[in-house]
């Protein structure tokens, strides 16, 4: 149950980072680096999510 909760939290963090990135894209000037930082965070969270999913399927906690 803890693994599924952790996966949900990481996914929600990814969606939040995506929303922040859209806000930065629309409102910041062209020299701002906040959009790039948001992208880096989102890529790291995506890698963590994939690792958690592989781990969950490997130990049998996820899936059939």
PDB file of N, CA, C and O in Angstrom:
ATOM      1  N   UNK A   1       0.818  -1.186   0.000  1.00  0.00           N
ATOM      2  CA  UNK A   1       0.000   0.000   0.000  1.00  0.00           C
ATOM      3  C   UNK A   1       0.868   1.259   0.000  1.00  0.00           C
ATOM      4  O   UNK A   1       0.507   2.260  -0.618  1.00  0.00           O
ATOM      5  N   UNK A   2       1.996   1.215   0.680  1.00  0.00           N
ATOM      6  CA  UNK A   2       2.902   2.356   0.732  1.00  0.00           C
ATOM      7  C   UNK A   2       3.473   2.665  -0.649  1.00  0.00           C
ATOM      8  O   UNK A   2       3.637   3.832  -1.004  1.00  0.00           O
ATOM      9  N   UNK A   3       3.777   1.633  -1.425  1.00  0.00           N
ATOM     10  CA  UNK A   3       4.321   1.836  -2.760  1.00  0.00           C
ATOM     11  C   UNK A   3       3.309   2.531  -3.665  1.00  0.00           C
ATOM     12  O   UNK A   3       3.670   3.432  -4.423  1.00  0.00           O
ATOM     13  N   UNK A   4       2.063   2.126  -3.592  1.00  0.00           N
ATOM     14  CA  UNK A   4       1.031   2.756  -4.421  1.00  0.00           C
ATOM     15  C   UNK A   4       0.825   4.212  -4.027  1.00  0.00           C
ATOM     16  O   UNK A   4       0.609   5.061  -4.891  1.00  0.00           O
ATOM     17  N   UNK A   5       0.890   4.505  -2.751  1.00  0.00           N
ATOM     18  CA  UNK A   5       0.765   5.884  -2.286  1.00  0.00           C
ATOM     19  C   UNK A   5       1.950   6.720  -2.776  1.00  0.00           C
ATOM     20  O   UNK A   5       1.779   7.860  -3.210  1.00  0.00           O
ATOM     21  N   UNK A   6       3.133   6.152  -2.703  1.00  0.00           N
ATOM     22  CA  UNK A   6       4.327   6.858  -3.173  1.00  0.00           C
ATOM     23  C   UNK A   6       4.256   7.130  -4.674  1.00  0.00           C
ATOM     24  O   UNK A   6       4.658   8.202  -5.125  1.00  0.00           O
ATOM     25  N   UNK A   7       3.754   6.182  -5.442  1.00  0.00           N
ATOM     26  CA  UNK A   7       3.586   6.368  -6.885  1.00  0.00           C
ATOM     27  C   UNK A   7       2.593   7.495  -7.156  1.00  0.00           C
ATOM     28  O   UNK A   7       2.824   8.328  -8.033  1.00  0.00           O
ATOM     29  N   UNK A   8       1.504   7.524  -6.420  1.00  0.00           N
ATOM     30  CA  UNK A   8       0.506   8.583  -6.599  1.00  0.00           C
ATOM     31  C   UNK A   8       1.078   9.954  -6.245  1.00  0.00           C
ATOM     32  O   UNK A   8       0.799  10.934  -6.936  1.00  0.00           O
ATOM     33  N   UNK A   9       1.865  10.035  -5.192  1.00  0.00           N
ATOM     34  CA  UNK A   9       2.463  11.307  -4.783  1.00  0.00           C
ATOM     35  C   UNK A   9       3.455  11.799  -5.833  1.00  0.00           C
ATOM     36  O   UNK A   9       3.477  12.987  -6.153  1.00  0.00           O
ATOM     37  N   UNK A  10       4.270  10.904  -6.367  1.00  0.00           N
ATOM     38  CA  UNK A  10       5.227  11.295  -7.408  1.00  0.00           C
ATOM     39  C   UNK A  10       4.494  11.746  -8.662  1.00  0.00           C
ATOM     40  O   UNK A  10       4.911  12.709  -9.305  1.00  0.00           O
ATOM     41  N   UNK A  11       3.413  11.070  -9.018  1.00  0.00           N
ATOM     42  CA  UNK A  11       2.638  11.476 -10.185  1.00  0.00           C
ATOM     43  C   UNK A  11       2.023  12.860  -9.989  1.00  0.00           C
ATOM     44  O   UNK A  11       2.053  13.686 -10.901  1.00  0.00           O
ATOM     45  N   UNK A  12       1.471  13.115  -8.816  1.00  0.00           N
ATOM     46  CA  UNK A  12       0.894  14.428  -8.538  1.00  0.00           C
ATOM     47  C   UNK A  12       1.971  15.523  -8.534  1.00  0.00           C
ATOM     48  O   UNK A  12       1.709  16.654  -8.944  1.00  0.00           O
ATOM     49  N   UNK A  13       3.165  15.189  -8.076  1.00  0.00           N
ATOM     50  CA  UNK A  13       4.272  16.143  -8.126  1.00  0.00           C
ATOM     51  C   UNK A  13       4.654  16.447  -9.572  1.00  0.00           C
ATOM     52  O   UNK A  13       5.003  17.582  -9.897  1.00  0.00           O
ATOM     53  N   UNK A  14       4.591  15.442 -10.437  1.00  0.00           N
ATOM     54  CA  UNK A  14       4.867  15.668 -11.856  1.00  0.00           C
ATOM     55  C   UNK A  14       3.828  16.590 -12.479  1.00  0.00           C
ATOM     56  O   UNK A  14       4.177  17.486 -13.249  1.00  0.00           O
ATOM     57  N   UNK A  15       2.579  16.386 -12.162  1.00  0.00           N
ATOM     58  CA  UNK A  15       1.510  17.238 -12.700  1.00  0.00           C
ATOM     59  C   UNK A  15       1.665  18.665 -12.182  1.00  0.00           C
ATOM     60  O   UNK A  15       1.452  19.622 -12.927  1.00  0.00           O
ATOM     61  N   UNK A  16       2.033  18.810 -10.920  1.00  0.00           N
ATOM     62  CA  UNK A  16       2.258  20.136 -10.354  1.00  0.00           C
ATOM     63  C   UNK A  16       3.425  20.834 -11.044  1.00  0.00           C
ATOM     64  O   UNK A  16       3.353  22.027 -11.336  1.00  0.00           O
ATOM     65  N   UNK A  17       4.489  20.096 -11.301  1.00  0.00           N
ATOM     66  CA  UNK A  17       5.636  20.667 -12.005  1.00  0.00           C
ATOM     67  C   UNK A  17       5.259  21.059 -13.430  1.00  0.00           C
ATOM     68  O   UNK A  17       5.741  22.066 -13.947  1.00  0.00           O
ATOM     69  N   UNK A  18       4.416  20.281 -14.050  1.00  0.00           N
ATOM     70  CA  UNK A  18       3.947  20.615 -15.399  1.00  0.00           C
ATOM     71  C   UNK A  18       3.135  21.900 -15.383  1.00  0.00           C
ATOM     72  O   UNK A  18       3.315  22.759 -16.246  1.00  0.00           O
ATOM     73  N   UNK A  19       2.244  22.039 -14.412  1.00  0.00           N
ATOM     74  CA  UNK A  19       1.439  23.252 -14.307  1.00  0.00           C
ATOM     75  C   UNK A  19       2.317  24.468 -14.016  1.00  0.00           C
ATOM     76  O   UNK A  19       2.089  25.546 -14.564  1.00  0.00           O
ATOM     77  N   UNK A  20       3.309  24.294 -13.161  1.00  0.00           N
ATOM     78  CA  UNK A  20       4.226  25.400 -12.880  1.00  0.00           C
ATOM     79  C   UNK A  20       5.002  25.784 -14.131  1.00  0.00           C
ATOM     80  O   UNK A  20       5.213  26.969 -14.390  1.00  0.00           O
ATOM     81  N   UNK A  21       5.426  24.804 -14.902  1.00  0.00           N
ATOM     82  CA  UNK A  21       6.144  25.080 -16.140  1.00  0.00           C
ATOM     83  C   UNK A  21       5.306  25.858 -17.134  1.00  0.00           C
ATOM     84  O   UNK A  21       5.812  26.757 -17.806  1.00  0.00           O
ATOM     85  N   UNK A  22       4.034  25.522 -17.232  1.00  0.00           N
ATOM     86  CA  UNK A  22       3.141  26.266 -18.128  1.00  0.00           C
ATOM     87  C   UNK A  22       3.005  27.709 -17.653  1.00  0.00           C
ATOM     88  O   UNK A  22       3.014  28.638 -18.460  1.00  0.00           O
ATOM     89  N   UNK A  23       2.880  27.888 -16.355  1.00  0.00           N
ATOM     90  CA  UNK A  23       2.802  29.240 -15.811  1.00  0.00           C
ATOM     91  C   UNK A  23       4.069  30.032 -16.073  1.00  0.00           C
ATOM     92  O   UNK A  23       4.003  31.212 -16.420  1.00  0.00           O
ATOM     93  N   UNK A  24       5.219  29.400 -15.913  1.00  0.00           N
ATOM     94  CA  UNK A  24       6.482  30.077 -16.183  1.00  0.00           C
ATOM     95  C   UNK A  24       6.608  30.421 -17.663  1.00  0.00           C
ATOM     96  O   UNK A  24       7.111  31.489 -18.013  1.00  0.00           O
ATOM     97  N   UNK A  25       6.154  29.525 -18.530  1.00  0.00           N
ATOM     98  CA  UNK A  25       6.232  29.763 -19.968  1.00  0.00           C
ATOM     99  C   UNK A  25       5.381  30.947 -20.373  1.00  0.00           C
ATOM    100  O   UNK A  25       5.777  31.731 -21.235  1.00  0.00           O
ATOM    101  N   UNK A  26       4.223  31.085 -19.764  1.00  0.00           N
ATOM    102  CA  UNK A  26       3.305  32.152 -20.154  1.00  0.00           C
ATOM    103  C   UNK A  26       3.655  33.506 -19.539  1.00  0.00           C
ATOM    104  O   UNK A  26       3.395  34.540 -20.156  1.00  0.00           O
ATOM    105  N   UNK A  27       4.237  33.526 -18.341  1.00  0.00           N
ATOM    106  CA  UNK A  27       4.381  34.782 -17.621  1.00  0.00           C
ATOM    107  C   UNK A  27       5.808  35.309 -17.499  1.00  0.00           C
ATOM    108  O   UNK A  27       5.988  36.511 -17.303  1.00  0.00           O
ATOM    109  N   UNK A  28       6.815  34.470 -17.607  1.00  0.00           N
ATOM    110  CA  UNK A  28       8.190  34.930 -17.421  1.00  0.00           C
ATOM    111  C   UNK A  28       8.756  35.515 -18.701  1.00  0.00           C
ATOM    112  O   UNK A  28       8.261  35.258 -19.799  1.00  0.00           O
ATOM    113  N   UNK A  29       9.810  36.309 -18.535  1.00  0.00           N
ATOM    114  CA  UNK A  29      10.488  36.830 -19.720  1.00  0.00           C
ATOM    115  C   UNK A  29      11.396  35.758 -20.303  1.00  0.00           C
ATOM    116  O   UNK A  29      11.511  34.666 -19.745  1.00  0.00           O
ATOM    117  N   UNK A  30      12.033  36.063 -21.407  1.00  0.00           N
ATOM    118  CA  UNK A  30      12.796  35.044 -22.136  1.00  0.00           C
ATOM    119  C   UNK A  30      14.099  34.677 -21.428  1.00  0.00           C
ATOM    120  O   UNK A  30      14.678  33.637 -21.741  1.00  0.00           O
ATOM    121  N   UNK A  31      14.580  35.488 -20.489  1.00  0.00           N
ATOM    122  CA  UNK A  31      15.844  35.198 -19.819  1.00  0.00           C
ATOM    123  C   UNK A  31      15.660  34.402 -18.535  1.00  0.00           C
ATOM    124  O   UNK A  31      16.649  34.044 -17.894  1.00  0.00           O
ATOM    125  N   UNK A  32      14.454  34.121 -18.150  1.00  0.00           N
ATOM    126  CA  UNK A  32      14.191  33.383 -16.918  1.00  0.00           C
ATOM    127  C   UNK A  32      14.543  31.908 -17.102  1.00  0.00           C
ATOM    128  O   UNK A  32      14.292  31.323 -18.155  1.00  0.00           O
ATOM    129  N   UNK A  33      15.122  31.323 -16.070  1.00  0.00           N
ATOM    130  CA  UNK A  33      15.533  29.918 -16.132  1.00  0.00           C
ATOM    131  C   UNK A  33      14.585  29.013 -15.352  1.00  0.00           C
ATOM    132  O   UNK A  33      14.842  27.817 -15.209  1.00  0.00           O
ATOM    133  N   UNK A  34      13.492  29.579 -14.847  1.00  0.00           N
ATOM    134  CA  UNK A  34      12.565  28.774 -14.037  1.00  0.00           C
ATOM    135  C   UNK A  34      11.904  27.671 -14.861  1.00  0.00           C
ATOM    136  O   UNK A  34      11.612  26.599 -14.332  1.00  0.00           O
ATOM    137  N   UNK A  35      11.666  27.917 -16.134  1.00  0.00           N
ATOM    138  CA  UNK A  35      11.075  26.888 -16.988  1.00  0.00           C
ATOM    139  C   UNK A  35      12.021  25.704 -17.140  1.00  0.00           C
ATOM    140  O   UNK A  35      11.593  24.550 -17.110  1.00  0.00           O
ATOM    141  N   UNK A  36      13.300  25.994 -17.301  1.00  0.00           N
ATOM    142  CA  UNK A  36      14.297  24.920 -17.424  1.00  0.00           C
ATOM    143  C   UNK A  36      14.406  24.117 -16.130  1.00  0.00           C
ATOM    144  O   UNK A  36      14.516  22.891 -16.170  1.00  0.00           O
ATOM    145  N   UNK A  37      14.378  24.784 -15.003  1.00  0.00           N
ATOM    146  CA  UNK A  37      14.437  24.088 -13.710  1.00  0.00           C
ATOM    147  C   UNK A  37      13.199  23.212 -13.533  1.00  0.00           C
ATOM    148  O   UNK A  37      13.294  22.084 -13.049  1.00  0.00           O
ATOM    149  N   UNK A  38      12.048  23.731 -13.925  1.00  0.00           N
ATOM    150  CA  UNK A  38      10.813  22.947 -13.841  1.00  0.00           C
ATOM    151  C   UNK A  38      10.896  21.689 -14.712  1.00  0.00           C
ATOM    152  O   UNK A  38      10.438  20.619 -14.313  1.00  0.00           O
ATOM    153  N   UNK A  39      11.474  21.827 -15.884  1.00  0.00           N
ATOM    154  CA  UNK A  39      11.640  20.673 -16.770  1.00  0.00           C
ATOM    155  C   UNK A  39      12.586  19.647 -16.161  1.00  0.00           C
ATOM    156  O   UNK A  39      12.321  18.446 -16.226  1.00  0.00           O
ATOM    157  N   UNK A  40      13.681  20.104 -15.574  1.00  0.00           N
ATOM    158  CA  UNK A  40      14.630  19.188 -14.942  1.00  0.00           C
ATOM    159  C   UNK A  40      13.970  18.416 -13.804  1.00  0.00           C
ATOM    160  O   UNK A  40      14.171  17.210 -13.659  1.00  0.00           O
ATOM    161  N   UNK A  41      13.193  19.115 -13.010  1.00  0.00           N
ATOM    162  CA  UNK A  41      12.488  18.453 -11.903  1.00  0.00           C
ATOM    163  C   UNK A  41      11.504  17.426 -12.442  1.00  0.00           C
ATOM    164  O   UNK A  41      11.401  16.323 -11.904  1.00  0.00           O
ATOM    165  N   UNK A  42      10.780  17.779 -13.500  1.00  0.00           N
ATOM    166  CA  UNK A  42       9.793  16.870 -14.078  1.00  0.00           C
ATOM    167  C   UNK A  42      10.452  15.627 -14.670  1.00  0.00           C
ATOM    168  O   UNK A  42       9.912  14.527 -14.549  1.00  0.00           O
ATOM    169  N   UNK A  43      11.600  15.785 -15.300  1.00  0.00           N
ATOM    170  CA  UNK A  43      12.317  14.630 -15.853  1.00  0.00           C
ATOM    171  C   UNK A  43      12.815  13.722 -14.730  1.00  0.00           C
ATOM    172  O   UNK A  43      12.742  12.498 -14.842  1.00  0.00           O
ATOM    173  N   UNK A  44      13.315  14.314 -13.658  1.00  0.00           N
ATOM    174  CA  UNK A  44      13.754  13.514 -12.514  1.00  0.00           C
ATOM    175  C   UNK A  44      12.605  12.763 -11.869  1.00  0.00           C
ATOM    176  O   UNK A  44      12.754  11.602 -11.487  1.00  0.00           O
ATOM    177  N   UNK A  45      11.459  13.421 -11.745  1.00  0.00           N
ATOM    178  CA  UNK A  45      10.284  12.754 -11.182  1.00  0.00           C
ATOM    179  C   UNK A  45       9.789  11.635 -12.096  1.00  0.00           C
ATOM    180  O   UNK A  45       9.337  10.596 -11.615  1.00  0.00           O
ATOM    181  N   UNK A  46       9.871  11.840 -13.403  1.00  0.00           N
ATOM    182  CA  UNK A  46       9.456  10.794 -14.340  1.00  0.00           C
ATOM    183  C   UNK A  46      10.366   9.576 -14.223  1.00  0.00           C
ATOM    184  O   UNK A  46       9.890   8.441 -14.258  1.00  0.00           O
ATOM    185  N   UNK A  47      11.667   9.802 -14.086  1.00  0.00           N
ATOM    186  CA  UNK A  47      12.601   8.687 -13.909  1.00  0.00           C
ATOM    187  C   UNK A  47      12.312   7.942 -12.606  1.00  0.00           C
ATOM    188  O   UNK A  47      12.348   6.712 -12.563  1.00  0.00           O
ATOM    189  N   UNK A  48      12.023   8.701 -11.542  1.00  0.00           N
ATOM    190  CA  UNK A  48      11.675   8.079 -10.265  1.00  0.00           C
ATOM    191  C   UNK A  48      10.386   7.274 -10.374  1.00  0.00           C
ATOM    192  O   UNK A  48      10.289   6.179  -9.821  1.00  0.00           O
ATOM    193  N   UNK A  49       9.408   7.805 -11.077  1.00  0.00           N
ATOM    194  CA  UNK A  49       8.141   7.098 -11.258  1.00  0.00           C
ATOM    195  C   UNK A  49       8.341   5.788 -12.023  1.00  0.00           C
ATOM    196  O   UNK A  49       7.779   4.759 -11.648  1.00  0.00           O
ATOM    197  N   UNK A  50       9.128   5.824 -13.079  1.00  0.00           N
ATOM    198  CA  UNK A  50       9.390   4.604 -13.850  1.00  0.00           C
ATOM    199  C   UNK A  50      10.119   3.577 -12.986  1.00  0.00           C
ATOM    200  O   UNK A  50       9.809   2.386 -13.033  1.00  0.00           O
ATOM    201  N   UNK A  51      11.087   4.043 -12.196  1.00  0.00           N
ATOM    202  CA  UNK A  51      11.808   3.126 -11.309  1.00  0.00           C
ATOM    203  C   UNK A  51      10.875   2.510 -10.274  1.00  0.00           C
ATOM    204  O   UNK A  51      10.970   1.316  -9.988  1.00  0.00           O
ATOM    205  N   UNK A  52       9.980   3.307  -9.715  1.00  0.00           N
ATOM    206  CA  UNK A  52       9.024   2.775  -8.742  1.00  0.00           C
ATOM    207  C   UNK A  52       8.082   1.759  -9.387  1.00  0.00           C
ATOM    208  O   UNK A  52       7.758   0.737  -8.781  1.00  0.00           O
ATOM    209  N   UNK A  53       7.650   2.036 -10.603  1.00  0.00           N
ATOM    210  CA  UNK A  53       6.763   1.086 -11.286  1.00  0.00           C
ATOM    211  C   UNK A  53       7.477  -0.224 -11.586  1.00  0.00           C
ATOM    212  O   UNK A  53       6.910  -1.295 -11.370  1.00  0.00           O
ATOM    213  N   UNK A  54       8.717  -0.160 -12.083  1.00  0.00           N
ATOM    214  CA  UNK A  54       9.473  -1.384 -12.333  1.00  0.00           C
ATOM    215  C   UNK A  54       9.689  -2.172 -11.046  1.00  0.00           C
ATOM    216  O   UNK A  54       9.562  -3.396 -11.030  1.00  0.00           O
ATOM    217  N   UNK A  55      10.015  -1.462  -9.968  1.00  0.00           N
ATOM    218  CA  UNK A  55      10.212  -2.125  -8.681  1.00  0.00           C
ATOM    219  C   UNK A  55       8.922  -2.790  -8.212  1.00  0.00           C
ATOM    220  O   UNK A  55       8.943  -3.919  -7.722  1.00  0.00           O
ATOM    221  N   UNK A  56       7.798  -2.086  -8.362  1.00  0.00           N
ATOM    222  CA  UNK A  56       6.520  -2.643  -7.948  1.00  0.00           C
ATOM    223  C   UNK A  56       6.140  -3.893  -8.710  1.00  0.00           C
ATOM    224  O   UNK A  56       5.628  -4.850  -8.130  1.00  0.00           O
ATOM    225  N   UNK A  57       6.391  -3.886 -10.015  1.00  0.00           N
ATOM    226  CA  UNK A  57       6.081  -5.066 -10.818  1.00  0.00           C
ATOM    227  C   UNK A  57       7.069  -6.199 -10.504  1.00  0.00           C
ATOM    228  O   UNK A  57       6.698  -7.372 -10.516  1.00  0.00           O
ATOM    229  N   UNK A  58       8.324  -5.839 -10.225  1.00  0.00           N
ATOM    230  CA  UNK A  58       9.328  -6.860  -9.935  1.00  0.00           C
ATOM    231  C   UNK A  58       9.026  -7.610  -8.651  1.00  0.00           C
ATOM    232  O   UNK A  58       9.139  -8.835  -8.603  1.00  0.00           O
ATOM    233  N   UNK A  59       8.639  -6.877  -7.603  1.00  0.00           N
ATOM    234  CA  UNK A  59       8.363  -7.560  -6.328  1.00  0.00           C
ATOM    235  C   UNK A  59       6.951  -8.147  -6.293  1.00  0.00           C
ATOM    236  O   UNK A  59       6.616  -8.894  -5.374  1.00  0.00           O
ATOM    237  N   UNK A  60       6.129  -7.819  -7.275  1.00  0.00           N
ATOM    238  CA  UNK A  60       4.791  -8.391  -7.345  1.00  0.00           C
ATOM    239  C   UNK A  60       3.722  -7.604  -6.629  1.00  0.00           C
ATOM    240  O   UNK A  60       2.597  -8.079  -6.477  1.00  0.00           O
ATOM    241  N   UNK A  61       4.060  -6.398  -6.182  1.00  0.00           N
ATOM    242  CA  UNK A  61       3.089  -5.595  -5.470  1.00  0.00           C
ATOM    243  C   UNK A  61       2.088  -4.936  -6.434  1.00  0.00           C
ATOM    244  O   UNK A  61       0.972  -4.596  -6.041  1.00  0.00           O
ATOM    245  N   UNK A  62       2.492  -4.764  -7.671  1.00  0.00           N
ATOM    246  CA  UNK A  62       1.628  -4.190  -8.696  1.00  0.00           C
ATOM    247  C   UNK A  62       1.302  -5.258  -9.728  1.00  0.00           C
ATOM    248  O   UNK A  62       2.043  -6.230  -9.874  1.00  0.00           O
ATOM    249  N   UNK A  63       0.230  -5.089 -10.423  1.00  0.00           N
ATOM    250  CA  UNK A  63      -0.119  -6.049 -11.465  1.00  0.00           C
ATOM    251  C   UNK A  63      -1.055  -7.122 -10.976  1.00  0.00           C
ATOM    252  O   UNK A  63      -1.641  -7.018  -9.898  1.00  0.00           O
ATOM    253  N   UNK A  64      -1.188  -8.149 -11.779  1.00  0.00           N
ATOM    254  CA  UNK A  64      -2.160  -9.202 -11.511  1.00  0.00           C
ATOM    255  C   UNK A  64      -1.775 -10.137 -10.420  1.00  0.00           C
ATOM    256  O   UNK A  64      -2.522 -11.065 -10.109  1.00  0.00           O
TER     257      UNK A  64
END
